[in-house]
C-alpha cells in the first residue's frame, strides 16, 4: 500500500545501490527476506493463485525488506490500512496523512494471508485473477492500475525487483508440479472473510482436494456436507472453516423459494450448526419461504 516518504526514499536508495556499478549485485538484506518468506509466498500462491513473485516483491517493497516500522513492530508487511472491515488490533502510523490507521498482525504469516484475502476479496482486483500465474508483469501493472499504490512507477519497481532477484522462478519452481497439474485453477472469492471457490462442471472432491492440498474429509466438514454428496456446478465450497456468525453488515435473511438452511449458511459463511442454534431450530424443523433467519 502507500508508504511514507522516508520508507520510499530508503527503498529508492537501496534500489539505486543495487543498480549501480555492478548491475548484478544484490542486497543481502533482500536475499535474507526472500529466503525467510518464499515458502509462505508459494503456499499463498497455491491457495489464492497470486504469483509468489508478486507477493514477495510487494513484501520487499512495502516493508523495506522487513525493516520498516510497520513490519518490525506490527508484523504488517504490505502496508494494509485498517478499513471498515477490520476488527483486529490497530496502530497509528504516518503515511499520506499523520496518524493513519494500520492493521496489526500476530506474525508475518498472518500478514501474508491477509494480503492474499485483501486482493482476492476486492472486485477492483478481480481481473488480475484471470491472468496466468506466470504473468508477473501483467499482475504488477494491474495492481498499479487498480490503485494499490500511488507511486507512478510502482509496477516498474515490482518488475525490477522480481527480475533482479529471479523471483519469477517461484511461480514455476516452487509450484511447478502444482501448476502442471492445475493448468486452469479456480478463481478464488471471499465471503465473511473466508476463502471459497465455485464448483465447475467436472469438479470432484478428489480434484479440489488435490488442487488446494486439503483433504476431502476436511473440505466436506468445512462445508457441512456428508460423505456421499456429489458436487453440483455452481456450488460454493469453502476452503477453510466457516465462522460462527455472518459479517457485521448482515443481520438477518428472509428465506426465498428453493433456499435451505444449508444454502444460507454457505451464502454467508456461517457454520450450519450455529445457524440452527441462533434461530433456535433443529435439522428436522421445517423451513419455508418468508421465514426470517438471524445471521448474528
N, C-alpha and C positions, 0 to 999 in steps of 0.2 A: 504494500500500500504506500501512501505518501510518506515521505521521510523528512526529518528536519534537515536544514541546510548543512548543519555540522556533519551529520552522517553522510549526506550526499557528497560533501566536499572530501571527506575522508575516503569514501569509496572511489571518487574520481582520482585522487592521488594514488591510491592503490592500483587502479587500472592503468594509469599512466606509467607507473613504475614497472608494471608487468610488460607494457608495450614499448619499453624504452630501448636501450642499446641492444639487448638480447631479446628479440621478439618471442623466442620460445621459452624464456624463463617464466616460472610460475611462482605464485605466492605460496610459501609453506603453510601459512595460515589457512588459505583457501583449500589446499590439499588435505589438511588435517580435518577441516569441516566436512569435506566431501566423504572422506573415509569414515567419519563418525556417523553420518546420516544417510549414506547411499542406500543401505538396506531398507531403511524406513521409506525412502522415496520410491524404491522399486515395489515395495509392498503396497504403498498407496496407489501406484500405477495399476497394479493387478486388480485392485478393488474398485477404484474410481476412474480408471482409464485416463488419467492425466499423465503426460510424459514425465518420467522420472527426471529427465534432463531439465525440464521447465521447473519442476518443484525444487530441485537442488539449486538452480540458477536464481530463482526468486528468493530462496532461503539465504543464499550467499549475499545477494544484493540488498535485500531488505534488512538483514540482521548484521551486516558488516562482518560476515563470516562468523557469526555467533558472538561478536564482541560489542555489539550495540547495547545500549542501556536496556531496551525492552527485552532483548534476548537474554541478557545476563540476569536481570532482576525479576522478569515476569515470564520468562520462557516463551515470549512472543516472537517467533522467528519471521513472521510475514507482515508485521505492522498492521494487523487487523484491528480496526476500531470496534468499539462496543456494539453499536447498532441497537435497534429496538428489540431484536430477537435474542439478545444475550442476557442471561440471568446469572452468570458466574461472577467471579471476582474481577475487579477492575483496578486500573491505575491511571493517574493523570500524567500526561506527558506532552511536552510542547511539540507541535507539528506545524500544520498550516496556520494554526492559531495556538494560543497559550492554553495549557491545562486541558487538552483534549482527552477524551476517554478511550482507553485501550483495554483489550482483553488480557486477562492473566491466566496462565495455564499451570497445572501441577508439574508438567515436564515438557520437554521438547516434542516428544512423540504426540502428545495431545495437541500441540500447536500444529503439527503436520496434519493430523487427522482433521482438525477444524478448518485448515486451509483447503483440504480436499472438499469438505462439505460446503465451504463458502463458495467455491467455484461451481460445484455440482448443483447447488441449491438456488442459484440465481439465474433467471431467464436471460439476462444480458450476456451470459457466458455459454448459453445452450449450443450455439452454432459451433463452438470450439470442439465439442464432443463428436461432431460429425467428421472432424479431421482424423487422419491416420495418426496413431500414437508416435510414429517416427517423424511427423511433420512439425518439428520444434520451431521452425521459422514461422509457420502459419499460426502456431499457438502464441508465440511471442508477439507477433503483430496483432493478433486477435485480442490479446489481453490489453494491449495499449489502446486499441480502437474501442474496446468496451469500457474503458475508463478505469482500469485497475490502478494506474499511476498517472500523475500529471506531467512527469518528465517527458518532453517530446522525443527523447532518444531512448526511452525505456526499452522498446523492442530491440534496438540495436545493442543495448547493453546486455540484455539477456542472451542474445545470439552470440555476442562476442565471448561471454563467459563460457557458454556451452561449447563453443568451438575451441577455445584456448585450453580448456580442461577436459576435452573429449567426453563431455557429459552425455552426448547422444549415444554413446556405447551402452549406457544403462537402459536405454529404451529398447535395445535389442539383446545385449549380452545378459543383463540381469533377468530380463523377462523373455528371452529369445524362445525358449521352449513353449512358454505360455502363449506368446504371440502367434507362433506357428499353429498351435492347437486351437486358437481362438482368433481367426482372421477377421471375424465380423463381431466384435464384442458388443454387449448390450449397452445402451445408453443409461447412465445412472441418473436417478432422480432422488429428491429429498422431500420427505413429509414428516412433520413433527420432529425435525432434527435427525431423522433416520434415513439410511440409505436403502433404496429399493429399486427394482427393475420391473419392466412389464414383460410378461411371457410372450414369446413369439411362436409362430407355428413351428412344430418340430422340437420345441424345448422339452426336456425331461428333467426330473430331479437329478439324474446322473450327470447330464450335461451341464446343468447350472452348478452343481457341486464341484465339478471339475474346473469350470471357468473361474469360479470365485474362491476355490480352495476352502470350501465349507462343507462339512458332511451333510449328506441327505437328511439324516436324523435331525440335525440342528436346524436346517432350513425348514423342515416341516414344523418343528417346535416353534421356531420364531414366528411362523405364520398360522399357528393354531390349526394345523391340518393333519389328518390321520394318514397312516402309512399307505393305504391303498388309493389315496386321492390322485387322480390324473390331472396334470396341469392343462388349463384351457388358455387359448390365445387371449391376451388382454388381462390375465390375472396379475394382480400385484403380488410380488414376492419380496419380502424384506430380507436383508442380508445381515441383520442384527436384531437383537431382542427388542420388541416393541415397548413403548412407555406405559406408565400406569394411567395416564390421562392425556387428553388432547392438548394442543398448544393453547396459549392464553387467548388467542383470537377466536377459538371455537368453544362455545359453552354448551350448546345443545344441537340436536339434529332431528329433523322431522322425517320419519320413515316414509319412503316412497314405494310405489308398487314395484315388486321384484327385489327390493333390498332385504337384507337379513342382518342379524346381529354381527355375523362374521364379516359381511361386506362393509359394514360401518366401521368395524374395528380395523379393517385393512385400510379404509379410506383415510382414517385419522391417525393411524399408527398407535392404536391402543390395544393392549392385551385383552383378548376376548373375555377371560375370566373377570378382569377388572371392570369391563363394560357391563357385564351382568351384575356384578356386585354394586356398582354405582347406582344402577337402576333397580336394585332390589328384585332381581329376576333370577330365574333358573333356566338352564338349557331347554327344559321341557315346556317352558311357558310359551304361549302363542304370541307372535308379533304380527302386527297389521299396519297397513298404510295409515298415516296420520298420527301415529304414536310419537311422542316427544321423548327422545333419549338424552340423558345427561352425558356430557363428554368430559366433565371435570368434577 
